[in-house]
């Protein structure tokens, strides 16, 4: 079976609603549902508030993450969680609010892909990103103490989530000033390169790319191709970080292990405010 087919099967399986055993989520993680008119549905949100949030009037940067079932909790994860809450509880550096967006189960592939694939369909990411921009972010900013500017707003995801994170920062750099692009599924449609070429890319947007040598055979070269395109368009080398890990594979364990470094690079110069 070709590796791209294997990866697509994993993408499909990751869309299946699962629940196993006792929750491993931190007590800092709160869950709520919100109407998503752009998607004609209601979406579950899993939000992490930093330690000390209740005892201060500080405002915090915000990190939006896709596939929230895999971000905080083994009970909802497809094949292991990222342990984002455990990492943030333990580290002494930057404090942030994390907004995890549950995927849409059977709609996951459609919602996380900007352009359709001739075999697998998809191509509804514009509506998904508009849900974040028009509905979810305004709600979060109105309800919680956030630093609302793009320079304090990041989006991170893996696989299709990496693809849509990159797309969101390209399409709305005035909203998303940082993107963690883990194992991005640039193979899904060549149109993403044309979209990047045609975009007016803000010089202030920062991209962290991650890939592994044990993933699809084209993944590393696709990341390098996109890096070259961004540099040719004038984005500073200081605003692009590419990490290729020998033996890194297309799974939650790889992304979990690499999240802390990506977080620290993206948020290293951020600060809370009042």
Residue pairs with C-beta under 8 A, 6 or more apart in sequence:
3 216
3 217
4 187
4 216
7 159
7 185
7 215
7 216
7 250
8 120
10 250
11 108
11 109
11 159
11 160
11 185
12 109
13 78
14 67
14 70
14 78
14 79
14 103
14 108
14 159
15 103
15 104
15 105
15 106
15 107
15 108
15 109
16 78
16 105
17 69
17 105
18 69
18 76
18 77
18 78
19 75
19 76
20 74
20 75
20 77
21 74
21 75
22 75
23 73
23 74
23 75
23 76
24 72
24 73
24 74
24 75
24 81
25 46
25 72
25 73
25 75
25 85
26 48
26 72
26 85
26 86
26 89
28 48
28 49
28 50
28 51
28 85
28 88
28 89
29 46
29 47
29 48
29 72
29 73
29 85
30 46
30 47
30 48
30 49
31 44
31 45
31 46
31 47
32 44
32 45
32 47
33 42
33 43
33 44
33 45
34 42
34 43
34 45
34 135
34 136
34 139
35 42
35 135
36 42
36 43
36 131
36 135
36 136
37 131
37 135
38 127
38 128
38 130
38 131
38 134
38 135
39 104
39 107
39 111
39 127
39 128
39 131
41 104
41 107
43 101
43 102
43 104
43 131
43 136
44 68
44 102
45 68
45 99
45 100
45 101
45 102
45 136
46 68
46 71
46 72
46 73
46 100
46 102
47 97
47 98
47 99
47 100
47 140
47 144
48 72
48 84
48 85
48 88
48 97
48 98
48 100
49 97
49 144
50 60
50 88
50 95
50 96
50 97
51 89
51 95
52 95
53 60
53 97
53 145
57 145
57 274
58 145
58 272
58 273
58 274
59 145
59 146
59 147
59 272
59 273
59 274
60 95
60 96
60 97
60 144
60 145
60 146
60 147
60 272
61 94
61 96
61 97
61 146
61 147
61 152
61 153
61 154
61 267
61 270
61 272
62 96
62 97
62 98
62 99
62 137
62 140
62 141
62 146
62 147
62 152
62 153
62 154
63 96
63 97
63 98
63 99
63 154
63 155
63 156
63 263
63 267
64 99
64 101
64 132
64 136
64 137
64 153
64 154
64 155
64 156
64 176
65 71
65 84
65 98
65 99
65 100
65 101
65 155
65 156
65 157
65 161
66 100
66 101
66 103
66 112
66 155
66 156
66 157
66 160
66 161
66 164
66 165
67 100
67 101
67 102
67 103
67 108
67 157
67 158
67 161
68 100
68 101
68 102
68 103
69 76
69 77
69 78
69 102
69 103
70 76
70 77
70 78
70 79
70 80
70 81
70 82
70 252
71 81
71 82
71 84
71 85
71 98
71 100
72 81
72 82
72 83
72 84
72 85
72 100
73 81
74 80
74 81
77 252
78 252
79 251
79 252
80 251
80 252
80 253
80 256
81 252
81 256
82 252
82 255
82 256
82 259
83 256
83 259
84 98
84 100
84 259
85 98
87 259
87 260
87 263
88 95
88 96
88 98
91 260
93 264
93 267
93 268
94 263
94 264
94 267
94 268
94 270
94 271
95 272
96 267
96 270
97 140
97 144
97 146
99 136
99 140
101 132
101 136
103 111
103 112
104 110
104 111
107 124
108 160
109 120
109 121
109 122
109 160
110 121
110 122
110 123
110 124
111 124
111 125
111 127
111 128
111 164
112 122
112 125
112 128
112 157
112 160
112 161
112 163
112 164
113 122
113 123
113 124
113 125
113 160
113 163
113 164
113 185
113 188
113 189
114 123
114 125
114 126
114 163
114 164
114 167
114 189
114 191
114 192
114 195
115 122
115 123
115 188
115 189
115 191
115 192
115 195
116 122
116 123
116 189
117 123
117 188
117 189
120 188
122 188
122 189
123 189
125 163
125 164
125 167
126 171
128 164
129 164
129 167
129 168
129 171
129 172
132 155
132 168
133 172
133 175
137 153
137 175
140 146
141 148
146 152
147 153
147 270
147 272
147 273
149 177
150 173
150 174
150 175
150 176
150 177
150 202
150 204
150 205
151 177
151 178
151 204
151 270
152 177
152 270
153 175
153 176
153 177
153 178
154 176
154 177
154 178
154 179
154 180
154 266
154 267
155 165
155 168
155 169
155 176
155 178
155 179
155 180
156 165
156 179
156 180
156 182
156 259
156 262
156 266
157 163
157 164
157 165
157 180
157 181
157 182
158 182
158 183
158 252
158 255
159 182
159 183
159 184
159 185
159 250
160 185
160 188
161 182
162 180
162 181
162 182
162 183
162 184
162 185
162 210
163 181
163 184
163 185
163 186
163 188
163 192
165 179
165 180
165 181
165 184
166 179
166 181
166 184
166 192
166 207
166 226
167 192
167 195
168 175
168 176
168 179
169 176
169 177
169 178
169 179
169 205
169 207
170 195
170 196
170 199
170 201
171 199
173 201
173 202
173 204
173 205
174 202
176 205
177 202
177 204
177 205
177 206
178 205
178 206
178 207
178 208
178 266
178 267
179 205
179 206
179 207
179 208
180 208
180 210
180 262
180 263
180 266
181 207
181 208
181 209
181 210
181 223
182 210
182 255
182 258
182 262
183 210
183 211
183 212
183 215
183 219
183 250
183 254
183 255
184 209
184 211
184 219
184 222
184 223
184 226
186 192
186 193
186 219
186 222
186 223
186 225
186 226
187 216
187 218
187 219
187 222
192 226
193 225
193 226
193 229
196 226
196 229
196 230
196 233
197 229
197 233
201 230
201 233
201 234
201 235
203 234
203 235
203 236
203 239
204 239
205 235
205 239
206 239
206 240
206 241
206 266
207 230
207 235
207 239
207 240
207 241
208 241
208 243
208 262
208 265
208 266
209 223
209 226
209 227
209 240
209 241
209 242
209 243
210 243
210 245
210 248
210 255
210 258
210 262
211 219
211 220
211 223
211 242
211 243
211 244
211 245
211 248
212 219
212 244
212 245
212 246
212 247
212 248
212 249
212 250
212 254
213 220
213 244
213 245
213 246
213 247
213 248
214 247
214 248
214 249
214 250
215 248
215 249
215 250
216 250
219 250
220 244
223 242
223 244
224 242
227 240
227 242
230 240
231 237
231 240
241 265
243 258
243 261
243 262
245 254
245 258
248 254
248 258
